[in-house]
């Protein structure tokens, strides 16, 4: 089996594929600097489970962690998402055309 080296963008999309991790990022957008236990609470996760999600997000560069005393605070890091959005924008024209066609069909259907 060939060894595969994941790129930064691969790690970003892989991290974003999980709904819990997306939820963590949304929370950090609204409430930066939450502790790990504060992040885990609404997801009904125990700390080891949350730590696994945070490790994936950290490996992708989507969060940073800072320890003050015994508390680890977590913050959002948006640079990897900018790179992913730039990649997606290259393909935007493909779905924009489809959406425009759908809108035209809906408008035609309303006139009949």
C-alpha positions as CSV (number, residue, x, y, z in Angstrom):
1,X,0.0,0.0,0.0
2,X,1.3,3.4,-0.9
3,X,1.9,6.0,1.8
4,X,-0.2,9.1,1.4
5,X,0.9,12.5,2.7
6,X,-2.2,14.6,3.4
7,X,-2.0,18.2,2.2
8,X,-3.1,21.1,4.3
9,X,-6.3,21.4,2.3
10,X,-7.0,17.7,2.7
11,X,-6.7,18.1,6.5
12,X,-9.0,21.2,6.4
13,X,-11.8,19.4,4.4
14,X,-11.4,16.3,6.5
15,X,-11.8,18.3,9.7
16,X,-14.8,20.2,8.3
17,X,-16.5,16.9,7.2
18,X,-17.6,16.2,10.8
19,X,-20.7,18.0,12.1
20,X,-19.4,18.2,15.7
21,X,-16.2,19.9,14.5
22,X,-18.2,22.3,12.4
23,X,-20.3,23.1,15.5
24,X,-17.2,23.7,17.5
25,X,-15.9,26.2,14.9
26,X,-19.3,28.0,14.9
27,X,-19.2,28.3,18.6
28,X,-15.7,29.6,18.6
29,X,-16.7,32.2,16.0
30,X,-19.3,33.6,18.4
31,X,-17.4,32.9,21.6
32,X,-13.7,32.9,21.1
33,X,-11.4,31.7,23.9
34,X,-13.8,29.1,25.4
35,X,-12.3,26.4,27.6
36,X,-12.3,22.8,26.4
37,X,-14.9,21.8,29.0
38,X,-17.1,24.8,27.9
39,X,-16.8,23.6,24.3
40,X,-17.7,20.0,25.2
41,X,-20.8,20.8,27.3
42,X,-23.4,21.5,24.5
43,X,-22.2,18.5,22.5
44,X,-22.7,16.0,25.4
45,X,-19.2,14.9,24.9
46,X,-16.8,13.7,27.6
47,X,-13.4,15.5,27.6
48,X,-11.5,12.7,25.8
49,X,-14.0,12.8,22.9
50,X,-13.8,16.6,22.7
51,X,-10.0,16.4,22.8
52,X,-9.9,14.1,19.8
53,X,-12.1,16.5,17.8
54,X,-9.8,19.4,18.9
55,X,-6.7,17.5,17.9
56,X,-8.1,17.1,14.4
57,X,-9.0,20.8,14.2
58,X,-5.6,21.7,15.5
59,X,-3.8,19.4,13.1
60,X,-5.7,21.2,10.3
61,X,-4.7,24.6,11.7
62,X,-8.3,25.6,12.2
63,X,-7.9,26.3,16.0
64,X,-5.2,27.3,18.4
65,X,-5.0,26.4,22.0
66,X,-3.4,28.3,24.9
67,X,-2.9,27.1,28.4
68,X,-3.3,29.5,31.4
69,X,-2.8,27.7,34.6
70,X,-5.0,24.6,34.4
71,X,-7.4,26.0,31.8
72,X,-6.9,25.5,28.0
73,X,-8.7,28.1,25.9
74,X,-9.4,27.5,22.3
75,X,-9.6,30.1,19.5
76,X,-10.6,29.9,15.8
77,X,-7.9,30.2,13.1
78,X,-9.4,31.1,9.8
79,X,-6.5,30.9,7.4
80,X,-7.0,27.3,6.4
81,X,-10.7,28.1,5.6
82,X,-9.6,31.0,3.4
83,X,-7.4,28.6,1.3
84,X,-10.3,26.1,1.1
85,X,-12.7,28.9,0.0
86,X,-10.3,30.1,-2.7
87,X,-10.2,26.5,-4.0
88,X,-14.0,26.2,-4.0
89,X,-14.4,29.6,-5.8
90,X,-12.6,28.1,-8.8
91,X,-15.6,25.8,-9.2
92,X,-18.3,28.3,-8.3
93,X,-19.2,28.9,-12.0
94,X,-20.4,25.3,-12.3
95,X,-23.1,25.5,-9.6
96,X,-23.9,29.2,-10.3
97,X,-25.0,28.2,-13.9
98,X,-27.2,25.4,-12.5
99,X,-28.8,27.7,-9.9
100,X,-29.5,30.3,-12.6
101,X,-31.1,27.6,-14.8
102,X,-33.2,26.5,-11.8
103,X,-34.4,30.0,-11.1
104,X,-35.3,30.5,-14.8
105,X,-37.3,27.2,-14.7
106,X,-39.2,28.3,-11.6
107,X,-40.0,31.6,-13.1
108,X,-41.3,30.0,-16.3
109,X,-43.4,27.6,-14.3
110,X,-45.1,30.5,-12.5
111,X,-46.1,32.1,-15.8
112,X,-48.0,29.1,-17.0
